[in-house]
Each structure stands twice: as C-alpha cells, then as structure tokens.
Amino acid sequence: MGSEEAPVTALVRRIHAAPTRACLVVAGAGARALAWVLAVPGASRTVLDAQVPYSTAALDRYVGARAKQHVSAVEALAMADAAFRRARELAGQGGTPVAGVSCTAAVATDRRKRGDHRAHVAWRSDERARCLSVVLTKGARDRDGEEEVVSRLVLRALAEACGIDADLDLPLLPGECVEVTDRPPDERA
C-alpha cells in the first residue's frame, strides 16, 4: 500500500477489530476502498459481501427498483438499505452487529461529462442511516485522484458504521466539502 497509505492501513485494522460485519456495494468509484479493506489481514471478520454493480441494470437489480437518478443521495441510501438487508441475511441470528455501506459516483472518465463529478456514500445499521455527499471540482483531478477521494470517503463511512471515529484525511480542494445527511434507519429513501 505504500507509505502514503499508512493511515488507511491503520484505519482498516481498527475496522477489522470492531465486531461489525458489513456488506459493501460501490458503483462508479470507490472500488479502491474494497481493495484496501481486503488487503489487510482480518477482512473475513468484517466483510460479508462486496459487490460492484457497474451497469445501471445491475444496480437496479441490486437495489430492487429503477432509480430516477443513479448518482444521488437517495440512491446511495437505497443501496445501503439493500446492503444492510443482505448483511442481516448473511450474518444470521447470532446478534452480530451488521451494516450496509454503499457508494454511487460520477467521476472523471475518458469522455467529457456534462454534470458534476460527485459521490454519495451511505451506510446503514440498526441504529442509524447516513449519507456523505461531495461534489468534486471538475477538471481539478484525474480519474485516479477522484477515485482516491471517493475511496477514502467509503472507508470513512465503513468506519462510522462500525462505531469508529474516522480520522482519515480526505484530500479535498478549497470549495469542496462533505455534506452529511442523517436519516432514521427505519425510514426508506
């Protein structure tokens, strides 16, 4: 992972030491977070399932409904709800705390995009549901740079879902900020 990833590795170790088991789902960006989580020993204590439904058809199937807008807070929360239900199913009846963590993003690609480059990362547990949203300054980073920001946000969300204070820096530029939306866990987006 390199010296720059030392804080990432340390946070992943703390996540693996927590009792929470999770299902993770990412679309558009955030897959690097899955690699980080799986690269640190102990991933089997945390990860129940990880999915990357990249096409709109695959994402609709994962969520169980067609979205009006795939890259939105509403869709991220619906994805987290679906991941949470899957985590409950896979964890069984043992009383283990579970969470669903999701990301839907539109980032730099090999063609010009009309809309904002943005990410919505959500998590859901029995107690809470939260969405972390960021609009990235278009053209300020390449795909790799935007993937880094989004993946760190996914890791931060997983840590929060595990009850861990996520002290992981996000390489945000001036004018960029993470907006947080909390939702009661029983309310469906």
QUIJOSUL-V517092 format. One record per helix or strand of 3 or more residues. SS is the DSSP state (@ for helix, = for strand). FROM is the first residue (numbers start at 1). TO is the last residue. If there is no record, write none. Layout:
ss from to
SS FROM TO
SS FROM TO
This chain:
ss from to
@ 3 17
= 21 27
@ 31 39
@ 43 46
= 47 51
@ 56 63
@ 73 91
= 98 106
= 117 124
= 129 136
@ 143 161
= 178 183
